[in-house]
Amino acid sequence: MNPLSPQLAVIRYICVMKRNELIHNIQQKKSMLCVGLDPELRLLPAHLLEADDPVFEFNKQIIDATKPYCVAYKPNLAFYEALGPNGWITFQKTVEYIGSSHFIIADAKRGDIGNTGRLYAETFFNRYHCDAVTVAPYMGEDSVAPFISEEGKWAIVLALTSNQGSSNFQKLSVETSGLTIWETVLMAVQQWGTPDQVMFVVGATHPEAFIKVRSIVPDHFLLVPGVGAQGGDLDAICRVGMNRDGGLLINASRSILYAGKNSDFAEKSAEEARRLQQQMAIYLS
Amino acid sequence: MNPLSPQLAVIRYICVMKRNELIHNIQQKKSMLCVGLDPELRLLPAHLLEADDPVFEFNKQIIDATKPYCVAYKPNLAFYEALGPNGWITFQKTVEYIGSSHFIIADAKRGDIGNTGRLYAETFFNRYHCDAVTVAPYMGEDSVAPFISEEGKWAIVLALTSNQGSSNFQKLSVETSGLTIWETVLMAVQQWGTPDQVMFVVGATHPEAFIKVRSIVPDHFLLVPGVGAQGGDLDAICRVGMNRDGGLLINASRSILYAGKNSDFAEKSAEEARRLQQQMAIYLS
């Protein structure tokens, strides 16, 4: 037997978060905050490095500190995969520690042909009990479909990403329609999945795009990275991106995780999370 | 400590395969065959299920049987990730078992912003010692760049994929140039990475596209999935896709892995791999 088998026998809980529950949480907490759990060993407070699993210890304290102020957590798989097979145990423990009170997004940016895509979806939804997976749309409908076939599970499809490279292909215009590629992705994918199944990634670094986004997908949730370390303007995004449900999950990772470097790091994270939440509360009142 | 730590202490070998070595192997073996290592538990021969690690046992026998006939192996990460943290140990053992004689492609279809992309590249190149990673181009240059910054390591960028969904976005025409998106990806990415750093995925299900592909990237290697179970025509692909170096890595997965279902499965795999190799040899003479 492989050394991990006893871990895999752990009893699973069923974790599904539907749209009305998410909206309820947003309204009750007056928050659209998503905390990106992207832990880098080299950035962790030194005193944690003695723990059995420093990354899990870090995540646990960040979760305890920030959970009153956020409605979602988004672990980016790159940070766990980089730790080797052990990193996947840390990821699993983190998701289980979060539990069912918060929406959990596996930021994995998957996308593969049908049978392979189905395996990815099964893994993140059924093995690791995430509510949503981020999906790259390049391979088209049969690569997105596997992520929207389970009730209460979500595909979050990349539309207009927050990075500089978003100019290379996403902003090109299509000959027949005059629409950009990212608009074309919105148009196509909203026909494949309802606002109960699909969200879209739209980076906070493009506030000018949100009016167009909302004209194409008025009801879908948007996952908005790029506030904080990447420089996106939270107020601008709330003004142009919200709908009657709130309709946004606004992600901050580094600005929250590394708000402090010492033994009071979790307290500093809570302060930053609360600051963002209170800024959002103005728009949710 | 996590239960896996002893495994992580295994001493690593350095594995780099440059272009001239790959070309040498192709010419010497008269083969451009890449075997896709996509093992599904439910499809494994029943007698293997008693092994400690059935998937590794399966891979080992497939590798032993097919290595004279192929120049590359391509494990698709979906199949390992689906097995939980243990699956990553199986993946690691598989890559180490293949060793440095064959080109190893991590079919992971990654793509994320700069710092996160760098982590993915480090993981597959330095932790798992793969030669190449498949990369989705949607997020643009800064998501591809991390995979082409190490000498002897490769990004294999999705251009025109073999699945039906390739029609949704890849085949759209861009307004200013009249080129399709997949042609635009070829044009852009070949400026980011030389034929020593970058390959492209072009599906065997689009034989008509290879003339155009070769007019844009005459010297780059192409990874060609879709022969075999997906119905691509090997002869047609060789006629229109090859360059003076061979220039193709033609992948077959299911047709080789599941050529037999009983205790002679590896023998049947070898037969199928040899059949494909001999068909390629005609074009490599």
Interface residues (C-beta under 8 A of the other chain):
Chain A: M1 N2 P3 L4 S5 P6 Q7 L8 D38 D52 D53 N76 A78 F79 E81 A82 G84 P85 N86 W88 I89 T90 Q92 K109 R110 G111 D112 I113 G114 T116 G117 L119 Y120 E122 T123 R127 A136 P137 Y138 M139 G140 E141 D142 S143 V144 L158 T161 S162 N163 Q164 G165 S166 S167 N168 F169 Q170 L172 S173 V174 E175 T176 G178 I181 T184 V185 A188
Chain B: M1 N2 P3 L4 S5 P6 Q7 L8 D38 D52 D53 N76 A78 F79 E81 A82 G84 P85 N86 W88 I89 T90 Q92 K109 R110 G111 D112 I113 G114 T116 G117 L119 Y120 E122 T123 R127 A136 P137 Y138 M139 G140 E141 D142 S143 V144 L158 T161 S162 N163 Q164 G165 S166 S167 N168 F169 Q170 L172 S173 V174 E175 T176 G178 I181 T184 V185 A188
